[in-house]
């Protein structure tokens, strides 16, 4: 194999590894809570708990409604979620008719009771959960300036010192660790990759797609 072919093959493998690491971290971020607390009915209907996403300053946060599923792929679930603001008592109903996570719905900072029911034919499953939308702050997010200070080879302790907090870990295996930090923008984050405790990759402004 020629030198140029080996270089291109190595580059492709590196790109693939990075893509897989990003995918693992993104799934960890976006899947948080979707499969937790899953309620099942005898007929195979299921619905998972919702997940709250923090609100940028002077903006609304969001609630990712639960994942509705039927045991048979031939049946599309009908799902309905009632969201109640526990401070004001106001409520809103959201519905969807497909298999998968419910919509992302925007709400202000606060505590909400979310009751979600999935229906598959004559079978039903219900999830009742209280979630809290918290306020983002400068201390709980990573800024562009902080991101630019991060250098490959830094220890995780040094990264934590610069950012001001230690982000949650969403992948940990084979000496590699992936962690995430919120940006101030809604539903956006940064992913950092570590190998043997040192920073080897960083991605700014990853969205939910």
Protein Blocks (a to p, Z undefined) as FASTA:
>chain_A
ZZklmmmmmmmmmmmmmmmmmmmmmmmmmmgoklgoiacdfkopacdddddddddehiac
dddddddddfblkbccddddddddfknopacddddddedddddddddeddddddddddeh
jaccddddddddddddfklpccfklmmmpcghiafklmmmmnopacddfbdeehiacddd
ddfbehiacddddeehiafbdcehiafZZ
